[in-house]
Amino acid sequence: MPGGEQDSEEREDRLRSVVGLSLKLGITAFGGPAAHIAMLRHEVVSRRAWLTDQHFLDLLGVTNLIPGPNSTEMVMHVGQNRAGGRGLMLAGIAFIVPAATITMFFAWLYVRYGTTPRGEWLLDGIKPVIIAVVGQALWSLGRTAIKDVTSGSIAVGVLALYLAGANEIVLLFGGALLLVGLRQAVGEFKRHVSAVRGLAPVAVPSLMGLAAAAADAKVPYTALRLFLTFVKIGSVLYGSGYVLLAFLRNDFVVRYGWLTEQQLLDAVAVGQVTPGPVFTTATFVGYVVGGFTGAVLATIAIFLPAFVFVAIVGPLVPRLRQRAVLGRLLDGVNVAAIGLMAAVTIDLGRDAIVDLPTALLAIGSAYLLIRHNVNSAWLVVLGGVAGLLLHSLR
């Protein structure tokens, strides 16, 4: 076989294997971003030896420095490393589409049946479990992100300012810059200005997001505004996928009035019970406010920036990992994200925990998550069953 044909066949084989793995993870990866990344590492490092542990860690570090859904971006990075640009695109699509399709089906059921008494009973049991899931993520990430009194103080400040009505994007980047400024002397900061320039692909859309946020006002639903809002969120959202709740709440509940607090909790519940990226919560929100078209637009919009960022930073991995200032900036972003997550947990908890049974559901779920590492998807299912049983016994 001629060398060119052999090379072409090898590239196609690599592409097929990448798509197959991404599709498998998109169908079976429950449990949130940390679980997804653990499953991905097992497949590409331990089983298939596509990457070394060090290379995988380098990609993970860079993924934490750019906005967007971490586990989805890691799948894209693997696709890019294994099969180039087409690998990046098709790996991302194969990972996203199964979860988005399942989420859209649940959204259809919700719009059709979710307001019936039985649908409300089901969701009444799920909501306290969601509070426990977010709380467990907050606990785990907080122990890693908050390393000293300074970072802890910034997290508490972000929490207080968010509850007072401050913009979540300003808080996220303001907290990050404040931590960098407090930990770094002016002279050292100047020596690393050139490294900060490497963040231009991230900073430009982030600034655009700030401008868009400032212009937001309560207005009637339009497909264009839905699309642009989710592009903004996908362009600036750092930290865990659960930080998405802060952005969704501020835009769709507080600013636009397109969702109620209850509908937001229901969207998060569906995101937990489906496999794949947590960001497919956007699919649910899009369907609730804009039907099938809204679901498709929201899904494309929130994931679109991730494809761009991974394509840009992937080749820069060897250089970025040597820049200490980027690590400090990441520390600040993570600390601010913890504050946002805590504030959202408080807000949503007021709506979810309304009596003794829901309080017991939340406490029991938190215990099982923290002490026994039970899969959150199973807890969500059990919470729904508990909601049905509690109401049937009343």
C-alpha positions as CSV (number, residue, x, y, z in Angstrom):
1,M,0.0,0.0,0.0
2,P,1.5,3.4,-1.0
3,G,2.7,5.5,1.9
4,G,0.2,8.3,1.3
5,E,-2.8,6.0,1.4
6,Q,-1.5,4.3,4.5
7,D,-1.1,7.7,6.2
8,S,-4.6,8.7,5.2
9,E,-6.1,5.4,6.5
10,E,-4.3,5.8,9.8
11,R,-5.7,9.4,10.1
12,E,-9.2,8.1,9.5
13,D,-8.7,5.3,12.0
14,R,-7.6,7.8,14.6
15,L,-10.6,10.0,13.8
16,R,-13.0,7.1,14.1
17,S,-11.5,6.0,17.4
18,V,-11.7,9.6,18.8
19,V,-15.3,9.9,17.8
20,G,-16.2,6.5,19.2
21,L,-14.7,7.3,22.5
22,S,-16.3,10.7,22.7
23,L,-19.7,9.3,21.9
24,K,-19.3,6.5,24.5
25,L,-18.5,9.1,27.2
26,G,-21.3,11.4,26.0
27,I,-23.8,8.5,26.7
28,T,-22.3,7.1,29.9
29,A,-20.4,9.9,31.7
30,F,-22.6,10.7,34.7
31,G,-21.5,12.5,37.9
32,G,-20.2,15.9,36.8
33,P,-17.0,17.3,35.3
34,A,-14.6,15.7,37.8
35,A,-16.1,12.3,37.1
36,H,-16.0,12.9,33.3
37,I,-12.3,13.8,33.4
38,A,-11.5,10.8,35.5
39,M,-13.2,8.5,33.0
40,L,-11.4,10.3,30.1
41,R,-8.0,9.8,31.8
42,H,-8.7,6.1,32.3
43,E,-9.5,5.7,28.6
44,V,-6.8,7.8,27.0
45,V,-3.9,7.2,29.5
46,S,-4.4,3.9,31.1
47,R,-6.3,1.9,28.5
48,R,-5.3,3.3,25.1
49,A,-1.9,5.1,25.9
50,W,-2.8,8.0,23.6
51,L,-1.3,10.4,26.2
52,T,1.1,10.3,29.1
53,D,0.0,11.3,32.5
54,Q,2.1,14.5,32.3
55,H,0.6,15.5,29.0
56,F,-2.9,14.9,30.3
57,L,-2.1,17.0,33.3
58,D,-0.7,19.8,31.1
59,L,-3.9,19.8,29.1
60,L,-6.0,19.9,32.2
61,G,-4.0,22.8,33.6
62,V,-4.6,24.8,30.4
63,T,-8.3,23.9,30.3
64,N,-8.6,25.5,33.8
65,L,-7.1,28.7,32.5
66,I,-9.7,29.2,29.7
67,P,-13.5,29.8,30.1
68,G,-16.0,27.0,29.3
69,P,-17.0,23.5,30.3
70,N,-13.8,21.8,31.5
71,S,-14.7,18.2,30.8
72,T,-16.0,19.0,27.3
73,E,-12.8,21.0,26.5
74,M,-10.7,18.1,27.7
75,V,-12.4,15.8,25.3
76,M,-11.7,18.4,22.6
77,H,-8.1,18.6,23.5
78,V,-7.7,14.8,23.3
79,G,-9.4,14.9,19.9
80,Q,-7.1,17.6,18.7
81,N,-4.0,15.7,19.9
82,R,-5.1,12.5,18.4
83,A,-6.7,13.6,15.1
84,G,-6.0,17.3,14.5
85,G,-8.6,19.9,13.8
86,R,-11.3,17.5,12.7
87,G,-10.6,15.5,15.8
88,L,-11.3,18.5,17.9
89,M,-14.5,19.4,16.2
90,L,-16.0,15.8,16.0
91,A,-14.9,14.8,19.5
92,G,-16.7,17.9,20.9
93,I,-19.8,17.3,18.9
94,A,-19.9,13.6,19.7
95,F,-19.6,14.3,23.4
96,I,-22.2,17.1,23.5
97,V,-25.0,15.8,21.2
98,P,-26.2,12.7,23.2
99,A,-26.5,14.8,26.4
100,A,-28.2,17.7,24.6
101,T,-30.7,15.3,22.9
102,I,-31.6,13.6,26.1
103,T,-31.9,17.0,27.9
104,M,-34.2,18.3,25.1
105,F,-36.5,15.3,25.5
106,F,-36.7,15.9,29.3
107,A,-37.4,19.6,28.5
108,W,-40.3,18.6,26.2
109,L,-41.7,16.3,29.0
110,Y,-41.3,19.1,31.5
111,V,-43.1,21.7,29.4
112,R,-45.9,19.2,28.7
113,Y,-46.2,17.6,32.1
114,G,-44.0,19.4,34.6
115,T,-46.7,21.7,36.0
116,T,-49.0,18.8,36.7
117,P,-49.3,17.8,40.4
118,R,-47.3,14.6,39.8
119,G,-44.6,16.4,37.9
120,E,-44.3,18.9,40.7
121,W,-44.1,16.1,43.3
122,L,-41.2,14.5,41.4
123,L,-39.3,17.8,41.3
124,D,-40.0,18.6,44.9
125,G,-37.9,15.6,45.8
126,I,-35.2,16.3,43.3
127,K,-34.6,20.0,44.3
128,P,-33.1,19.3,47.8
129,V,-30.8,16.7,46.3
130,I,-29.5,19.3,43.8
131,I,-28.7,21.6,46.7
132,A,-26.7,18.8,48.3
133,V,-24.9,18.1,45.0
134,V,-23.9,21.7,44.5
135,G,-23.0,21.9,48.2
136,Q,-20.7,18.9,47.9
137,A,-19.0,20.4,44.9
138,L,-18.6,23.6,46.8
139,W,-17.0,21.8,49.7
140,S,-14.6,19.8,47.6
141,L,-13.5,22.7,45.4
142,G,-13.4,25.1,48.3
143,R,-10.8,23.0,50.2
144,T,-8.6,23.2,47.1
145,A,-9.1,26.8,46.1
146,I,-9.1,28.6,49.5
147,K,-5.5,28.2,50.6
148,D,-5.2,31.1,53.1
149,V,-7.0,33.9,54.9
150,T,-6.6,36.2,51.9
151,S,-8.3,33.9,49.4
152,G,-10.9,33.0,52.0
153,S,-11.7,36.7,52.5
154,I,-12.1,37.3,48.8
155,A,-14.5,34.3,48.5
156,V,-16.6,35.7,51.3
157,G,-16.6,39.1,49.8
158,V,-17.7,37.8,46.4
159,L,-20.5,35.9,48.1
160,A,-21.7,39.0,50.0
161,L,-21.5,41.2,46.9
162,Y,-23.4,38.8,44.8
163,L,-26.2,38.5,47.3
164,A,-26.3,42.3,47.4
165,G,-26.9,42.3,43.6
166,A,-23.4,42.8,42.1
167,N,-22.7,41.5,38.5
168,E,-21.3,38.0,38.5
169,I,-18.8,38.6,35.7
170,V,-17.4,41.7,37.4
171,L,-17.1,39.7,40.6
172,L,-15.4,36.8,38.9
173,F,-12.7,38.8,37.2
174,G,-12.5,41.4,39.9
175,G,-11.8,38.7,42.5
176,A,-9.2,37.1,40.4
177,L,-7.3,40.4,39.8
178,L,-7.6,41.3,43.4
179,L,-5.9,38.1,44.5
180,V,-3.1,38.5,41.9
181,G,-2.6,42.1,43.1
182,L,-2.5,41.2,46.7
183,R,0.0,38.4,46.3
184,Q,2.3,39.9,43.8
185,A,4.7,42.9,44.1
186,V,4.4,45.6,41.4
187,G,7.9,44.9,40.1
188,E,7.3,41.2,39.7
189,F,3.9,41.8,38.0
190,K,5.6,44.1,35.4
191,R,8.1,41.3,34.6
192,H,5.2,39.0,33.7
193,V,3.2,41.4,31.5
194,S,4.3,39.6,28.5
195,A,2.9,36.4,29.9
196,V,-0.5,38.1,30.5
197,R,-0.6,39.0,26.8
198,G,-0.9,35.3,26.2
199,L,-4.4,35.6,27.7
200,A,-5.6,37.9,24.9
201,P,-7.7,35.3,23.2
202,V,-9.5,34.9,26.6
203,A,-9.5,38.6,27.7
204,V,-11.1,40.0,24.5
205,P,-14.3,38.0,24.6
206,S,-14.4,38.4,28.4
207,L,-14.4,42.2,28.0
208,M,-17.1,41.8,25.4
209,G,-19.0,39.8,27.9
210,L,-18.7,42.6,30.5
211,A,-20.1,45.1,28.0
212,A,-22.9,42.8,27.1
213,A,-23.7,42.3,30.8
214,A,-23.8,46.0,31.4
215,A,-26.3,46.5,28.5
216,D,-28.7,43.8,29.7
217,A,-32.1,44.9,30.7
218,K,-35.5,43.2,31.2
219,V,-36.9,42.8,27.7
220,P,-39.2,40.5,25.9
221,Y,-37.8,37.2,24.6
222,T,-36.0,37.1,21.3
223,A,-34.0,34.3,19.7
224,L,-31.1,36.7,19.1
225,R,-30.9,37.8,22.7
226,L,-31.0,34.2,23.8
227,F,-28.2,33.2,21.5
228,L,-26.0,36.2,22.4
229,T,-26.6,35.7,26.2
230,F,-25.4,32.1,26.0
231,V,-22.4,33.1,23.8
232,K,-21.5,35.6,26.5
233,I,-21.8,33.0,29.3
234,G,-19.8,30.5,27.3
235,S,-17.1,33.1,26.7
236,V,-16.5,34.2,30.3
237,L,-17.6,31.3,32.6
238,Y,-14.7,29.9,34.6
239,G,-14.6,27.3,37.4
240,S,-16.9,24.4,37.9
241,G,-20.0,23.9,35.7
242,Y,-22.0,24.7,38.8
243,V,-20.9,28.3,38.5
244,L,-23.2,28.3,35.5
245,L,-26.1,28.6,38.0
246,A,-25.0,32.1,39.0
247,F,-25.0,33.3,35.4
248,L,-28.3,31.6,34.5
249,R,-30.0,33.0,37.6
250,N,-28.7,36.6,37.0
251,D,-29.6,36.6,33.3
252,F,-32.7,34.6,33.0
253,V,-34.4,35.0,36.4
254,V,-33.3,38.4,37.6
255,R,-32.6,40.5,34.5
256,Y,-34.9,39.1,31.9
257,G,-37.6,37.4,33.9
258,W,-37.8,34.6,31.4
259,L,-37.5,31.8,34.1
260,T,-38.7,31.5,37.7
261,E,-36.4,30.3,40.5
262,Q,-38.3,27.0,40.4
263,Q,-37.7,26.5,36.7
264,L,-34.0,27.2,37.2
265,L,-33.8,24.5,39.8
266,D,-35.7,22.1,37.5
267,A,-33.2,22.8,34.7
268,V,-30.3,22.0,37.0
269,A,-32.1,18.8,38.1
270,V,-32.4,17.6,34.5
271,G,-28.7,18.5,33.9
272,Q,-27.8,16.2,36.8
273,V,-29.8,13.2,35.8
274,T,-28.5,13.2,32.2
275,P,-25.0,12.1,31.1
276,G,-22.4,14.4,29.5
277,P,-21.6,18.1,30.1
278,V,-23.5,20.0,32.8
279,F,-23.7,22.9,30.3
280,T,-26.5,21.1,28.5
281,T,-28.6,22.8,31.2
282,A,-28.6,25.5,28.5
283,T,-30.5,23.2,26.2
284,F,-33.3,22.8,28.8
285,V,-33.4,26.6,29.4
286,G,-33.5,27.3,25.7
287,Y,-36.4,24.9,25.2
288,V,-38.4,26.2,28.1
289,V,-38.2,29.8,26.9
290,G,-38.0,29.3,23.1
291,G,-39.1,25.8,22.2
292,F,-37.1,23.6,19.9
293,T,-35.4,26.5,18.1
294,G,-34.4,28.0,21.5
295,A,-32.9,24.7,22.6
296,V,-30.8,24.4,19.5
297,L,-29.6,28.0,19.6
298,A,-28.8,27.9,23.3
299,T,-26.8,24.7,22.9
300,I,-24.8,25.9,20.0
301,A,-24.2,29.3,21.6
302,I,-22.9,28.1,25.0
303,F,-20.5,25.5,23.5
304,L,-19.3,27.6,20.5
305,P,-16.6,29.6,22.5
306,A,-15.1,26.3,23.9
307,F,-14.3,25.1,20.4
308,V,-12.6,28.4,19.6
309,F,-10.6,28.6,22.9
310,V,-9.3,25.0,22.6
311,A,-8.2,25.5,19.0
312,I,-6.3,28.6,20.0
313,V,-4.6,27.4,23.3
314,G,-3.9,23.8,22.4
315,P,-0.7,24.5,20.5
316,L,0.5,26.8,23.3
317,V,0.5,24.2,26.1
318,P,4.2,23.8,26.4
319,R,4.8,27.6,26.9
320,L,1.8,28.4,29.1
321,R,2.6,25.8,31.7
322,Q,5.8,27.7,32.5
323,R,4.1,31.0,33.2
324,A,3.7,31.5,37.0
325,V,1.4,34.5,36.7
326,L,-1.2,32.4,34.9
327,G,-1.3,30.1,37.9
328,R,-1.9,33.0,40.2
329,L,-4.6,34.3,38.0
330,L,-6.2,30.9,38.0
331,D,-6.1,30.8,41.8
332,G,-8.0,34.1,41.9
333,V,-10.6,32.9,39.4
334,N,-11.2,29.7,41.4
335,V,-11.6,31.6,44.7
336,A,-14.2,34.0,43.1
337,A,-16.0,31.0,41.6
338,I,-16.3,29.5,45.1
339,G,-17.9,32.6,46.4
340,L,-20.4,32.7,43.5
341,M,-21.2,29.0,44.0
342,A,-21.9,29.6,47.7
343,A,-24.2,32.5,47.0
344,V,-26.2,30.5,44.4
345,T,-26.5,27.6,46.8
346,I,-28.0,29.9,49.4
347,D,-30.4,31.5,46.9
348,L,-31.6,28.2,45.5
349,G,-31.8,26.5,48.9
350,R,-34.5,29.0,50.0
351,D,-36.7,27.7,47.3
352,A,-35.8,24.0,47.5
353,I,-35.7,23.3,51.3
354,V,-39.2,24.3,52.6
355,D,-40.1,21.8,55.3
356,L,-38.7,18.9,57.4
357,P,-38.8,16.2,54.6
358,T,-37.0,18.4,52.1
359,A,-34.4,19.3,54.7
360,L,-33.8,15.6,55.6
361,L,-33.5,14.8,51.9
362,A,-30.8,17.5,51.5
363,I,-28.9,16.5,54.6
364,G,-29.1,12.8,53.7
365,S,-27.9,13.4,50.2
366,A,-25.0,15.6,51.4
367,Y,-24.0,12.8,53.8
368,L,-24.0,10.2,51.1
369,L,-22.1,12.4,48.6
370,I,-19.4,13.5,51.1
371,R,-18.9,10.4,53.1
372,H,-19.6,7.6,50.6
373,N,-19.1,9.3,47.2
374,V,-22.4,8.1,45.9
375,N,-23.1,8.9,42.2
376,S,-25.1,12.2,42.1
377,A,-27.3,10.9,39.2
378,W,-28.6,8.0,41.3
379,L,-29.3,10.4,44.2
380,V,-31.3,12.6,41.8
381,V,-33.4,9.6,40.7
382,L,-33.9,8.6,44.3
383,G,-34.9,12.1,45.2
384,G,-37.6,12.1,42.5
385,V,-38.9,8.8,43.8
386,A,-38.9,10.2,47.4
387,G,-40.9,13.2,46.2
388,L,-43.6,11.0,44.7
389,L,-43.8,8.8,47.8
390,L,-44.0,11.7,50.2
391,H,-46.8,13.4,48.3
392,S,-48.7,10.1,47.9
393,L,-48.6,9.5,51.6
394,R,-50.0,12.9,52.5
